[in-house]
Amino acid sequence: MSPARPRDPTVAAQILRIVGDLGARISFRAVWLEARRRGVLSRDRAVRGYLDLLLAAGSLSVKRVRVKAPYPKEVYRVTGRKPVVFAGLQCLQYYGLTWESSEPDLQPIASDLEGVMRGHISQLGKRKIVMAGIEDCLIHELRQDSKRGTGNTELVVAMLATRSVDLPYMLRRADQRGLGKTVRFLLKRLEELFASKPDVEDLAAFVSVRERFLRMMRNYASHGVDELIEEDGRGTLGLQIARSLGDDDILAAAGKQSGARG
């Protein structure tokens, strides 16, 4: 799955401002027309996409008011609450994780508009939620392992070895959450592992994952973002766990994720 281009958090902030500025009983049509007037967005479907994400994240609320029309009018209001997204293994399965979760583990986490705009709307029971983007989900798993000992650092390194991410965004978010050194360490470990021919037990898995990882690294390099891995990074949360992983641990996890190992 190729990552979709995320919506712009600055546009989301402007949409929130429009709803707040227009006052009570503000309808979708009024938001759309004001967004066009201010030069924020012109297409109604684009405005709807932003509103839906903001609603699912809890930044907006909506009521349906009966009017003399075939359908009720939607009336929006700014809640003033910090937006919430959901992370967990179920979210990572959406992004291609092949490992199965023994029980539902969707977990709400406080976010910001940038995190919300990188998410995807999903149904949870009777309500809609925002699943966090892959980068925020991976960072969440590292934090959970460092605090609760979930063992999912292996899962994270497996995903980093086999799945492209928005590297500048992920490293910046990792720095913000005290995991900057840890994420860079994992990426460097992968580079060291697949740049050589180590003495590993499963050579077939090594060759399969190595090809995929080096292809991703060439893509990062073509955009000049691979140099960000060499920065110092901020925060050592989870670093000790990352350092405890051996070559065979990493290869077993990455081989399982890629399908090269059962």
URQUI-V145367 format. One record per residue. N is the residue number from 0. RES is the residue in one small letter. BURIAL is 1 if it has 24 or more other C-alpha atoms within 12 Angstrom, else 0. Layout:
N:RES:BURIAL, N:RES:BURIAL
This chain:
0:m:0, 1:s:0, 2:p:0, 3:a:0, 4:r:0, 5:p:1, 6:r:1, 7:d:1, 8:p:0, 9:t:0, 10:v:1, 11:a:1, 12:a:1, 13:q:1, 14:i:1, 15:l:1, 16:r:1, 17:i:1, 18:v:1, 19:g:1, 20:d:0, 21:l:1, 22:g:0, 23:a:0, 24:r:0, 25:i:1, 26:s:1, 27:f:1, 28:r:1, 29:a:1, 30:v:1, 31:w:1, 32:l:0, 33:e:1, 34:a:1, 35:r:0, 36:r:0, 37:r:0, 38:g:0, 39:v:1, 40:l:1, 41:s:0, 42:r:0, 43:d:0, 44:r:0, 45:a:0, 46:v:1, 47:r:1, 48:g:1, 49:y:1, 50:l:1, 51:d:1, 52:l:1, 53:l:1, 54:l:1, 55:a:1, 56:a:1, 57:g:1, 58:s:1, 59:l:1, 60:s:1, 61:v:1, 62:k:0, 63:r:0, 64:v:0, 65:r:0, 66:v:0, 67:k:0, 68:a:0, 69:p:0, 70:y:0, 71:p:0, 72:k:0, 73:e:1, 74:v:1, 75:y:1, 76:r:1, 77:v:1, 78:t:0, 79:g:0, 80:r:0, 81:k:0, 82:p:1, 83:v:1, 84:v:1, 85:f:1, 86:a:1, 87:g:1, 88:l:1, 89:q:1, 90:c:1, 91:l:1, 92:q:1, 93:y:1, 94:y:1, 95:g:1, 96:l:1, 97:t:1, 98:w:1, 99:e:0, 100:s:0, 101:s:0, 102:e:0, 103:p:0, 104:d:0, 105:l:1, 106:q:0, 107:p:1, 108:i:1, 109:a:1, 110:s:1, 111:d:1, 112:l:1, 113:e:1, 114:g:1, 115:v:1, 116:m:1, 117:r:1, 118:g:1, 119:h:1, 120:i:1, 121:s:1, 122:q:0, 123:l:0, 124:g:0, 125:k:0, 126:r:0, 127:k:0, 128:i:1, 129:v:1, 130:m:1, 131:a:1, 132:g:1, 133:i:1, 134:e:1, 135:d:1, 136:c:1, 137:l:1, 138:i:1, 139:h:1, 140:e:1, 141:l:1, 142:r:1, 143:q:1, 144:d:1, 145:s:1, 146:k:0, 147:r:0, 148:g:0, 149:t:0, 150:g:0, 151:n:1, 152:t:1, 153:e:1, 154:l:1, 155:v:1, 156:v:1, 157:a:1, 158:m:1, 159:l:1, 160:a:1, 161:t:1, 162:r:1, 163:s:1, 164:v:1, 165:d:1, 166:l:1, 167:p:1, 168:y:1, 169:m:1, 170:l:1, 171:r:1, 172:r:1, 173:a:1, 174:d:1, 175:q:0, 176:r:1, 177:g:1, 178:l:1, 179:g:1, 180:k:1, 181:t:1, 182:v:1, 183:r:1, 184:f:1, 185:l:1, 186:l:1, 187:k:1, 188:r:1, 189:l:1, 190:e:1, 191:e:0, 192:l:1, 193:f:1, 194:a:0, 195:s:0, 196:k:0, 197:p:0, 198:d:0, 199:v:0, 200:e:0, 201:d:1, 202:l:0, 203:a:0, 204:a:1, 205:f:1, 206:v:1, 207:s:1, 208:v:1, 209:r:1, 210:e:0, 211:r:1, 212:f:1, 213:l:1, 214:r:0, 215:m:1, 216:m:1, 217:r:0, 218:n:0, 219:y:0, 220:a:0, 221:s:0, 222:h:0, 223:g:0, 224:v:0, 225:d:1, 226:e:0, 227:l:1, 228:i:1, 229:e:0, 230:e:0, 231:d:0, 232:g:1, 233:r:0, 234:g:1, 235:t:1, 236:l:1, 237:g:1, 238:l:1, 239:q:0, 240:i:1, 241:a:1, 242:r:1, 243:s:0, 244:l:1, 245:g:0, 246:d:1, 247:d:1, 248:d:1, 249:i:1, 250:l:1, 251:a:1, 252:a:1, 253:a:1, 254:g:1, 255:k:1, 256:q:1, 257:s:1, 258:g:0, 259:a:1, 260:r:0, 261:g:0
